[in-house]
Amino acid sequence: MTLAAILVIARAMEDKGPDISQLSFEDALRALEEVVRKLETGEVPLDESIDLYERGEQLRKHCQARLDAAQARIDKIVAGPDGKAAGTEPFDAG
């Protein structure tokens, strides 16, 4: 294996970063934005682009799951006839 090949593999491994499941929404979103930025430059070799795209898809799914979980926790405030908060109901109920 050549030095160039070793460097390409090391760089690809470095781009993988931390385990996605352990990332907060904000950290995953930043990582996704970095993947998009790298891909948009058009300067990434094809194989690395494919790896980045796959990681980006994993990050997108993680972000969506975190948003879905947050949405499930949100309560919709229900106003009574006097306009004051009369209670809550699940976010999806309406």
RAZI-V771557 format. One record per backbone hydrogen bond with DSSP energy under -1.0 kcal/mol. CO is the residue of the C=O (numbers start at 1). NH is the residue of the N-H. If there is no record, write none. Layout:
co: [CO;CO]
nh: [NH;NH]
This chain:
co: [2;3;4;5;6;7;8;9;10;11;19;20;24;25;26;27;28;29;30;31;32;33;34;35;36;37;45;46;47;48;49;50;51;52;53;54;55;56;57;58;59;60;61;62;63;64;65;66;67;68;74;76;78;80;84;87;89;90;92]
nh: [6;7;8;9;10;11;12;13;14;15;22;23;28;29;30;31;32;33;34;35;36;37;38;39;40;41;49;50;51;52;53;54;55;56;57;58;59;60;61;62;63;64;65;66;67;68;69;70;71;72;91;89;86;83;80;78;76;93;94]
